[in-house]
C-alpha cells in the first residue's frame, strides 16, 4: 500500500514540474536513508520533530515500521499498491468505486 505519497493539483504540476522533480528526489533520498540506516540513527535525527517522545520510544516505533516493511524503496506508486489502498477505502465506505490509476497517479523518478 502506498505510504509515502503526496498530492497536488494538476495545475500545480503543470506550472511547477521542476519543484515536483526536486521534491521527489528529496523524498527518494529520505527513503533510501531510512532503508540504509538503523532505527537509532534515524530516531536521533528526527527526535527534534517529536519533542514529547523519548528517543527510546522513537527507536521502538521505527523498529516496528522496519519490521513491517512499511517504507517503500522509492516514491513510485505502482498500480497494485494503489488498488490495495482503494480496496481498503471501499471496504470502509470511504470510496464508492475504483478510480482509474492514470487519473490519480503521475510518477516521477
Backbone as JSON Lines, residues from 0, in Angstrom:
{"i":0,"aa":"X","n":[0.85,-1.17,0.0],"ca":[0.0,0.0,0.0],"c":[0.9,1.24,0.0]}
{"i":1,"aa":"X","n":[0.59,2.24,-0.8],"ca":[1.44,3.42,-0.83],"c":[1.41,4.14,0.51]}
{"i":2,"aa":"X","n":[2.57,4.37,1.07],"ca":[2.67,5.06,2.35],"c":[3.26,6.44,2.14]}
{"i":3,"aa":"X","n":[4.28,6.52,1.36],"ca":[4.92,7.8,1.1],"c":[4.41,8.33,-0.23]}
{"i":4,"aa":"X","n":[3.4,9.16,-0.15],"ca":[2.83,9.77,-1.34],"c":[2.56,11.23,-1.04]}
{"i":5,"aa":"X","n":[2.36,11.98,-2.07],"ca":[1.94,13.37,-1.88],"c":[0.96,13.71,-2.98]}
{"i":6,"aa":"X","n":[0.15,14.69,-2.69],"ca":[-0.94,15.06,-3.59],"c":[-0.84,16.53,-3.94]}
{"i":7,"aa":"X","n":[-1.2,16.85,-5.16],"ca":[-1.26,18.24,-5.58],"c":[-2.22,18.37,-6.75]}
{"i":8,"aa":"X","n":[-2.55,19.55,-7.07],"ca":[-3.43,19.8,-8.22],"c":[-2.65,19.61,-9.51]}
{"i":9,"aa":"X","n":[-3.36,19.18,-10.54],"ca":[-2.73,19.03,-11.86],"c":[-2.14,20.34,-12.33]}
{"i":10,"aa":"X","n":[-2.83,21.43,-12.06],"ca":[-2.33,22.75,-12.49],"c":[-0.99,23.08,-11.84]}
{"i":11,"aa":"X","n":[-0.82,22.68,-10.56],"ca":[0.46,22.94,-9.9],"c":[1.57,22.12,-10.54]}
{"i":12,"aa":"X","n":[1.28,20.87,-10.84],"ca":[2.26,20.01,-11.51],"c":[2.67,20.62,-12.85]}
{"i":13,"aa":"X","n":[1.69,21.06,-13.6],"ca":[1.98,21.63,-14.92],"c":[2.8,22.91,-14.82]}
{"i":14,"aa":"X","n":[2.54,23.72,-13.81],"ca":[3.22,25.0,-13.68],"c":[4.55,24.91,-12.93]}
{"i":15,"aa":"X","n":[4.75,23.85,-12.17],"ca":[5.94,23.76,-11.3],"c":[6.59,22.38,-11.36]}
{"i":16,"aa":"X","n":[6.7,21.82,-12.54],"ca":[7.26,20.48,-12.66],"c":[8.68,20.4,-12.09]}
{"i":17,"aa":"X","n":[9.45,21.48,-12.18],"ca":[10.8,21.5,-11.63],"c":[10.77,21.34,-10.1]}
{"i":18,"aa":"X","n":[9.82,21.96,-9.45],"ca":[9.68,21.84,-7.99],"c":[9.29,20.4,-7.63]}
{"i":19,"aa":"X","n":[8.38,19.83,-8.39],"ca":[7.95,18.45,-8.15],"c":[9.15,17.51,-8.27]}
{"i":20,"aa":"X","n":[9.97,17.69,-9.29],"ca":[11.15,16.83,-9.5],"c":[12.1,16.93,-8.3]}
{"i":21,"aa":"X","n":[12.35,18.13,-7.82],"ca":[13.24,18.32,-6.67],"c":[12.65,17.67,-5.42]}
{"i":22,"aa":"X","n":[11.35,17.84,-5.23],"ca":[10.67,17.26,-4.08],"c":[10.74,15.74,-4.1]}
{"i":23,"aa":"X","n":[10.49,15.15,-5.26],"ca":[10.54,13.69,-5.41],"c":[11.95,13.18,-5.14]}
{"i":24,"aa":"X","n":[12.93,13.89,-5.63],"ca":[14.33,13.49,-5.38],"c":[14.61,13.48,-3.88]}
{"i":25,"aa":"X","n":[14.13,14.5,-3.17],"ca":[14.34,14.57,-1.72],"c":[13.61,13.43,-1.0]}
{"i":26,"aa":"X","n":[12.38,13.15,-1.4],"ca":[11.63,12.04,-0.79],"c":[12.38,10.73,-1.0]}
{"i":27,"aa":"X","n":[12.86,10.5,-2.22],"ca":[13.58,9.26,-2.51],"c":[14.89,9.17,-1.74]}
{"i":28,"aa":"X","n":[15.57,10.29,-1.53],"ca":[16.78,10.27,-0.72],"c":[16.44,9.91,0.73]}
{"i":29,"aa":"X","n":[15.33,10.44,1.23],"ca":[14.9,10.11,2.59],"c":[14.54,8.64,2.74]}
{"i":30,"aa":"X","n":[13.84,8.09,1.74],"ca":[13.5,6.67,1.77],"c":[14.76,5.81,1.74]}
{"i":31,"aa":"X","n":[15.71,6.2,0.92],"ca":[16.98,5.45,0.83],"c":[17.7,5.5,2.17]}
{"i":32,"aa":"X","n":[17.77,6.69,2.77],"ca":[18.42,6.84,4.07],"c":[17.75,5.95,5.11]}
{"i":33,"aa":"X","n":[16.42,5.93,5.09],"ca":[15.68,5.12,6.05],"c":[15.97,3.64,5.87]}
{"i":34,"aa":"X","n":[16.05,3.19,4.64],"ca":[16.34,1.77,4.37],"c":[17.76,1.4,4.77]}
{"i":35,"aa":"X","n":[18.7,2.35,4.6],"ca":[20.12,2.03,4.79],"c":[20.63,2.27,6.2]}
{"i":36,"aa":"X","n":[19.82,2.85,7.08],"ca":[20.29,3.18,8.42],"c":[19.46,2.49,9.49]}
{"i":37,"aa":"X","n":[20.08,2.31,10.65],"ca":[19.4,1.65,11.76],"c":[18.42,2.61,12.43]}
{"i":38,"aa":"X","n":[17.53,2.06,13.2],"ca":[16.46,2.83,13.82],"c":[16.97,3.91,14.76]}
{"i":39,"aa":"X","n":[18.03,3.62,15.49],"ca":[18.56,4.62,16.44],"c":[19.11,5.83,15.69]}
{"i":40,"aa":"X","n":[19.82,5.6,14.6],"ca":[20.36,6.71,13.81],"c":[19.23,7.59,13.3]}
{"i":41,"aa":"X","n":[18.19,6.96,12.79],"ca":[17.03,7.71,12.27],"c":[16.36,8.46,13.42]}
{"i":42,"aa":"X","n":[16.14,7.79,14.52],"ca":[15.46,8.4,15.67],"c":[16.22,9.63,16.17]}
{"i":43,"aa":"X","n":[17.54,9.54,16.24],"ca":[18.33,10.68,16.71],"c":[18.15,11.9,15.8]}
{"i":44,"aa":"X","n":[18.01,11.65,14.52],"ca":[17.86,12.76,13.57],"c":[16.47,13.38,13.65]}
{"i":45,"aa":"X","n":[15.43,12.57,13.8],"ca":[14.07,13.1,13.79],"c":[13.55,13.48,15.17]}
{"i":46,"aa":"X","n":[14.3,13.17,16.21],"ca":[13.85,13.44,17.58],"c":[13.36,14.88,17.78]}
{"i":47,"aa":"X","n":[14.03,15.9,17.25],"ca":[13.53,17.27,17.45],"c":[12.12,17.49,16.9]}
{"i":48,"aa":"X","n":[11.69,16.67,15.96],"ca":[10.33,16.81,15.4],"c":[9.27,16.2,16.32]}
{"i":49,"aa":"X","n":[9.71,15.46,17.34],"ca":[8.8,14.78,18.26],"c":[9.2,15.11,19.71]}
{"i":50,"aa":"X","n":[9.03,16.37,20.12],"ca":[9.54,16.8,21.43],"c":[8.91,16.08,22.63]}
{"i":51,"aa":"X","n":[7.73,15.48,22.44],"ca":[7.07,14.79,23.55],"c":[7.34,13.28,23.54]}
{"i":52,"aa":"X","n":[8.26,12.84,22.7],"ca":[8.55,11.42,22.57],"c":[10.02,11.17,22.92]}
{"i":53,"aa":"X","n":[10.26,10.12,23.66],"ca":[11.63,9.79,24.04],"c":[12.37,9.14,22.86]}
{"i":54,"aa":"X","n":[13.67,9.22,22.91],"ca":[14.49,8.56,21.88],"c":[14.19,7.07,21.86]}
{"i":55,"aa":"X","n":[14.09,6.46,23.03],"ca":[13.83,5.02,23.12],"c":[12.49,4.67,22.46]}
{"i":56,"aa":"X","n":[11.46,5.47,22.71],"ca":[10.15,5.19,22.1],"c":[10.22,5.35,20.58]}
{"i":57,"aa":"X","n":[10.91,6.37,20.1],"ca":[11.05,6.54,18.65],"c":[11.77,5.35,18.02]}
{"i":58,"aa":"X","n":[12.81,4.88,18.66],"ca":[13.53,3.71,18.15],"c":[12.58,2.52,18.03]}
{"i":59,"aa":"X","n":[11.75,2.3,19.05],"ca":[10.8,1.2,19.02],"c":[9.79,1.36,17.88]}
{"i":60,"aa":"X","n":[9.31,2.58,17.7],"ca":[8.34,2.84,16.63],"c":[8.98,2.58,15.26]}
{"i":61,"aa":"X","n":[10.18,3.09,15.07],"ca":[10.87,2.91,13.78],"c":[11.17,1.43,13.56]}
{"i":62,"aa":"X","n":[11.57,0.74,14.62],"ca":[11.8,-0.72,14.51],"c":[10.54,-1.42,13.98]}
{"i":63,"aa":"X","n":[9.37,-1.05,14.52],"ca":[8.12,-1.65,14.06],"c":[7.86,-1.36,12.58]}
{"i":64,"aa":"X","n":[8.09,-0.12,12.2],"ca":[7.91,0.23,10.79],"c":[8.84,-0.59,9.91]}
{"i":65,"aa":"X","n":[10.09,-0.74,10.34],"ca":[11.06,-1.52,9.56],"c":[10.66,-3.0,9.52]}
{"i":66,"aa":"X","n":[10.25,-3.55,10.65],"ca":[9.84,-4.96,10.7],"c":[8.66,-5.24,9.78]}
{"i":67,"aa":"X","n":[7.78,-4.26,9.65],"ca":[6.6,-4.4,8.79],"c":[6.87,-3.95,7.35]}
{"i":68,"aa":"X","n":[8.1,-3.61,7.07],"ca":[8.49,-3.16,5.73],"c":[7.54,-2.06,5.23]}
{"i":69,"aa":"X","n":[7.31,-1.08,6.1],"ca":[6.35,-0.02,5.83],"c":[6.81,0.92,4.73]}
{"i":70,"aa":"X","n":[8.08,1.24,4.69],"ca":[8.58,2.19,3.7],"c":[8.96,1.48,2.41]}
{"i":71,"aa":"X","n":[8.49,2.04,1.32],"ca":[8.86,1.51,0.01],"c":[10.29,1.92,-0.32]}
{"i":72,"aa":"X","n":[10.84,1.35,-1.38],"ca":[12.2,1.68,-1.8],"c":[12.28,3.03,-2.5]}
{"i":73,"aa":"X","n":[11.17,3.48,-3.05],"ca":[11.14,4.76,-3.74],"c":[9.7,5.28,-3.77]}
{"i":74,"aa":"X","n":[9.52,6.41,-4.38],"ca":[8.2,7.06,-4.36],"c":[7.28,6.62,-5.5]}
{"i":75,"aa":"X","n":[7.68,5.62,-6.26],"ca":[6.84,5.14,-7.35],"c":[5.62,4.42,-6.78]}
{"i":76,"aa":"X","n":[4.43,4.87,-7.16],"ca":[3.2,4.22,-6.72],"c":[2.76,3.28,-7.84]}
{"i":77,"aa":"X","n":[2.93,2.0,-7.6],"ca":[2.54,1.0,-8.61],"c":[1.03,0.82,-8.57]}
{"i":78,"aa":"X","n":[0.49,0.4,-9.69],"ca":[-0.97,0.25,-9.8],"c":[-1.53,-0.7,-8.75]}
{"i":79,"aa":"X","n":[-0.86,-1.8,-8.49],"ca":[-1.32,-2.78,-7.5],"c":[-1.36,-2.15,-6.1]}
{"i":80,"aa":"X","n":[-0.38,-1.32,-5.79],"ca":[-0.37,-0.66,-4.48],"c":[-1.55,0.29,-4.33]}
{"i":81,"aa":"X","n":[-1.84,1.03,-5.39],"ca":[-3.0,1.92,-5.34],"c":[-4.28,1.12,-5.2]}
{"i":82,"aa":"X","n":[-4.38,0.02,-5.88],"ca":[-5.59,-0.82,-5.78],"c":[-5.76,-1.32,-4.35]}
{"i":83,"aa":"X","n":[-4.67,-1.68,-3.69],"ca":[-4.76,-2.11,-2.28],"c":[-5.35,-1.0,-1.42]}
{"i":84,"aa":"X","n":[-4.89,0.23,-1.66],"ca":[-5.42,1.37,-0.91],"c":[-6.9,1.58,-1.22]}
{"i":85,"aa":"X","n":[-7.25,1.51,-2.48],"ca":[-8.66,1.68,-2.86],"c":[-9.53,0.56,-2.29]}
{"i":86,"aa":"X","n":[-9.02,-0.67,-2.25],"ca":[-9.75,-1.78,-1.61],"c":[-10.09,-1.43,-0.16]}
{"i":87,"aa":"X","n":[-9.09,-0.93,0.56],"ca":[-9.28,-0.56,1.96],"c":[-10.32,0.56,2.08]}
{"i":88,"aa":"X","n":[-10.24,1.54,1.2],"ca":[-11.18,2.66,1.25],"c":[-12.6,2.21,0.89]}
{"i":89,"aa":"X","n":[-12.73,1.35,-0.09],"ca":[-14.05,0.83,-0.47],"c":[-14.62,-0.02,0.66]}
{"i":90,"aa":"X","n":[-13.8,-0.88,1.25],"ca":[-14.26,-1.73,2.35],"c":[-14.74,-0.92,3.55]}
{"i":91,"aa":"X","n":[-14.21,0.28,3.71],"ca":[-14.58,1.13,4.84],"c":[-15.52,2.27,4.43]}
{"i":92,"aa":"X","n":[-16.14,2.11,3.27],"ca":[-17.13,3.07,2.77],"c":[-16.58,4.5,2.64]}
{"i":93,"aa":"X","n":[-15.31,4.6,2.31],"ca":[-14.7,5.91,2.08],"c":[-14.6,6.23,0.6]}
{"i":94,"aa":"X","n":[-14.85,5.23,-0.22],"ca":[-14.78,5.38,-1.67],"c":[-15.85,4.47,-2.25]}
{"i":95,"aa":"X","n":[-16.6,4.98,-3.22],"ca":[-17.69,4.19,-3.82],"c":[-17.21,3.21,-4.87]}
{"i":96,"aa":"X","n":[-16.23,3.62,-5.66],"ca":[-15.74,2.77,-6.75],"c":[-14.29,3.1,-7.04]}
{"i":97,"aa":"X","n":[-13.65,2.22,-7.78],"ca":[-12.25,2.42,-8.14],"c":[-12.11,3.61,-9.08]}
{"i":98,"aa":"X","n":[-11.03,4.32,-8.89],"ca":[-10.68,5.42,-9.78],"c":[-9.53,4.94,-10.66]}
{"i":99,"aa":"X","n":[-9.6,5.19,-11.96],"ca":[-8.52,4.71,-12.83],"c":[-7.15,5.23,-12.38]}
{"i":100,"aa":"X","n":[-6.21,4.32,-12.36],"ca":[-4.84,4.61,-11.94],"c":[-4.29,5.85,-12.64]}
{"i":101,"aa":"X","n":[-4.46,5.91,-13.94],"ca":[-3.89,7.03,-14.71],"c":[-4.56,8.36,-14.4]}
{"i":102,"aa":"X","n":[-5.75,8.33,-13.8],"ca":[-6.41,9.57,-13.39],"c":[-5.84,10.12,-12.08]}
{"i":103,"aa":"X","n":[-5.2,9.25,-11.31],"ca":[-4.72,9.64,-9.98],"c":[-3.21,9.77,-9.85]}
{"i":104,"aa":"X","n":[-2.46,9.01,-10.63],"ca":[-1.04,8.89,-10.36],"c":[-0.2,9.4,-11.52]}
{"i":105,"aa":"X","n":[0.78,10.22,-11.15],"ca":[1.85,10.6,-12.08],"c":[3.13,10.38,-11.3]}
{"i":106,"aa":"X","n":[3.88,9.37,-11.7],"ca":[5.12,9.03,-11.01],"c":[6.3,9.82,-11.58]}
{"i":107,"aa":"X","n":[7.17,10.23,-10.71],"ca":[8.43,10.89,-11.09],"c":[9.55,10.08,-10.49]}
{"i":108,"aa":"X","n":[10.68,10.09,-11.15],"ca":[11.85,9.39,-10.59],"c":[12.96,10.37,-10.32]}
